Structure formats: C-alpha cells, structure tokens
C-alpha cells in the first residue's frame, strides 16, 4: 500500500463519517426551527389572551369598546383615549401575527382564524373611523392589508348578537 492509496482510504472514511454528521446536524436545525416557531406562536397566543382579559376584567372598558365600535366620533375624550389605547394594542397584536404569518411562523390555518377575526372587527364603523385617524401608527404593509379588508365592505357581525344599539340607547338616557 502506498501513500496515495492511504490518502484515498482516508478521504473515503471522512466521507462516510461526514455524511451522517451532516444529516444529524440538518435534523437538529429543523427541530430547533420547529421549536422556535412553536415558541413564537405560544408567545403570540399568551399576549392575545392577556389583551382580551382587559375586556372581560373591566365592564367599563367593555362598554367603551362596544360603544366605540359603533362610533369612535361619539365617544367622550376619556373614552376615546381608553378605546384608542386598547384598539392600538389590539391591532399591534394583529400586526405581529400578520408578519409572523408572512415570515412562515404561523400556519395558513392559524392565520385564517386570525384574519377572519380581524375582518369581523374591522367591519365596524367606529373601528374604521379610528383607523382613518390612526393608520399612520402602523406599518405601510399592514396598513394596506387592513385597507383591503375595509374596501371589501364586509357587514359588521362580530358583535351582532350583543344588542349594542339597545346598550347605546340606555347609555344616552
């Protein structure tokens, strides 16, 4: 056996050892990517839950929100401030989820649920009034996405069974 033969055997051995190592490395990277994506989805879900707690923990904020979705313009200044603070946070979460979907973190089915929820809420006139005044607080890309939803002219249905018009009459008396 000469040196050339030994070098060839050494290279062949390196290939046989190297390929399984590369396969193992690729598998580990794939698993870590899945874990990171799931972690990101868990964070978004937890933040969403915390946000919705604000509504069910405060009857006053809930009432302001239900009046605000009907007409942002008719809210008193303090209610406008509270409605704006909540709605801006609300839409910031949707914007984060929009970009998570765009970047492949959220699956199409998870994004579909989120998009339907956003579409239902955006359909209300008070939300659209607020959006007209505050659109510039969001990225241009997300702004165009929301504008496209508004342009569809969907009928507001998210709170259609809540008798909001009756509540509005009671609050005005």
matplotlib code that plots the C-alpha trace (Angstrom):
import matplotlib.pyplot as plt

x = [0.0, 1.4, 0.7, -1.8, -3.9, -3.8, -4.9, -7.8, -8.9, -8.7, -10.8, -13.4, -13.5, -14.1, -17.0, -18.6, -18.2, -19.1, -22.4, -24.1, -22.9, -24.4, -27.7, -27.7, -26.9, -29.7, -32.2, -31.2, -31.6, -35.0, -36.2, -34.8, -36.7, -39.9, -39.4, -38.7, -41.8, -43.9, -42.5, -43.3, -46.9, -47.2, -46.0, -48.5, -51.3, -50.4, -50.2, -53.6, -55.1, -53.7, -55.2, -58.7, -58.6, -58.7, -62.2, -63.7, -62.0, -63.4, -67.1, -66.4, -63.8, -66.1, -68.9, -66.5, -65.3, -68.8, -69.8, -66.5, -67.0, -70.3, -68.9, -65.5, -66.5, -69.4, -67.1, -66.2, -62.5, -61.6, -63.4, -61.7, -58.3, -59.2, -60.6, -57.6, -55.2, -57.0, -57.5, -53.9, -52.7, -55.3, -54.1, -50.4, -51.1, -52.8, -49.9, -47.4, -49.4, -49.6, -45.8, -45.5, -47.6, -45.8, -42.5, -43.8, -44.1, -47.9, -49.5, -52.1, -54.9, -53.9, -53.6, -57.0, -58.6, -56.8, -57.7, -61.4, -61.4, -59.7, -62.1, -65.1, -63.8, -62.6, -66.0, -67.5, -67.8, -66.2, -63.1, -62.9, -63.2, -60.4, -58.3, -58.7, -57.2, -54.5, -53.5, -50.1, -49.3, -48.8, -46.5, -47.4, -47.6, -50.1, -52.0, -52.5, -53.7, -56.3, -57.3, -58.0, -60.2, -62.1, -62.5, -64.4, -67.2, -68.0, -71.1, -70.2, -71.2, -68.7, -71.0, -74.3, -76.0, -74.9, -77.8, -75.3, -78.0, -80.0, -77.0, -76.3, -79.9, -79.5, -76.2, -77.7, -80.5]
y = [0.0, 3.4, 6.8, 7.7, 4.6, 5.5, 9.1, 7.8, 5.5, 8.4, 10.6, 7.8, 7.3, 11.1, 11.0, 8.1, 9.8, 13.3, 12.5, 11.1, 14.1, 16.5, 14.6, 14.7, 18.5, 19.2, 17.2, 19.1, 22.5, 21.5, 20.5, 23.8, 25.8, 24.0, 24.6, 28.3, 28.7, 27.0, 29.2, 32.3, 31.1, 30.4, 33.9, 35.5, 33.4, 34.4, 38.1, 37.8, 36.1, 38.9, 41.5, 40.0, 39.8, 43.6, 43.4, 40.7, 42.1, 45.6, 46.1, 49.8, 49.1, 46.6, 49.2, 51.8, 49.2, 48.3, 52.0, 52.7, 50.1, 51.7, 55.3, 56.4, 60.0, 59.9, 58.8, 61.4, 62.4, 60.0, 57.1, 57.9, 57.7, 54.3, 53.0, 54.2, 52.6, 49.3, 49.3, 50.2, 47.4, 45.1, 46.0, 45.8, 42.1, 41.6, 43.3, 41.0, 38.0, 39.3, 39.4, 36.1, 34.5, 36.3, 35.0, 31.5, 31.2, 30.9, 28.2, 29.1, 27.6, 29.6, 32.7, 32.1, 32.2, 35.4, 37.1, 36.2, 37.7, 40.9, 41.1, 40.9, 43.6, 45.9, 45.9, 48.2, 51.9, 53.0, 50.9, 52.3, 55.9, 55.2, 53.5, 56.6, 58.7, 56.3, 54.3, 56.0, 54.3, 51.0, 49.8, 50.6, 46.9, 46.2, 49.4, 48.2, 44.9, 46.5, 48.9, 45.9, 44.4, 47.7, 48.0, 44.7, 46.3, 43.3, 43.6, 44.0, 40.7, 40.1, 41.7, 41.5, 39.4, 41.8, 44.3, 47.1, 49.5, 48.9, 49.5, 52.7, 53.9, 53.1, 54.9, 58.0, 58.3]
z = [0.0, -1.0, 0.3, -2.4, -1.5, 2.2, 1.4, -0.8, 2.0, 4.5, 2.3, 1.8, 5.6, 6.1, 3.6, 5.5, 8.8, 7.5, 5.7, 8.8, 10.8, 8.2, 8.2, 12.0, 12.0, 9.5, 11.6, 14.7, 12.9, 11.6, 15.1, 16.6, 13.9, 14.8, 18.5, 17.8, 15.7, 18.3, 21.0, 18.9, 18.4, 22.2, 23.0, 20.5, 22.0, 25.5, 24.6, 22.8, 25.9, 28.1, 25.9, 25.8, 29.6, 29.7, 28.2, 30.4, 33.5, 33.1, 32.4, 31.9, 29.2, 27.6, 27.4, 26.0, 23.4, 22.3, 22.0, 20.2, 17.6, 16.7, 16.6, 17.6, 16.9, 19.5, 22.4, 25.0, 25.2, 28.1, 26.4, 23.1, 24.9, 26.5, 23.3, 21.3, 23.8, 23.7, 19.9, 19.2, 21.3, 19.7, 16.2, 17.2, 18.1, 14.7, 13.0, 14.8, 13.8, 10.2, 10.0, 11.8, 9.1, 6.3, 7.7, 7.9, 11.6, 11.7, 9.6, 7.0, 9.1, 12.2, 10.1, 8.6, 12.0, 12.9, 9.6, 10.0, 13.5, 12.3, 9.3, 11.7, 13.9, 11.2, 9.6, 12.3, 11.5, 14.8, 14.1, 10.6, 11.9, 14.4, 11.6, 9.4, 12.2, 13.4, 10.3, 10.4, 13.7, 11.8, 9.1, 5.5, 4.6, 7.4, 6.6, 3.0, 4.3, 6.7, 3.9, 1.6, 4.3, 4.7, 0.9, 0.8, 2.7, 4.9, 7.1, 10.8, 12.5, 15.4, 18.0, 16.1, 18.9, 21.7, 21.3, 21.0, 19.7, 22.9, 25.0, 23.2, 23.9, 27.6, 27.9, 26.3, 28.8]

ax = plt.figure().add_subplot(projection="3d")
ax.plot(x, y, z, "-o")
ax.set_aspect("equal")
plt.show()
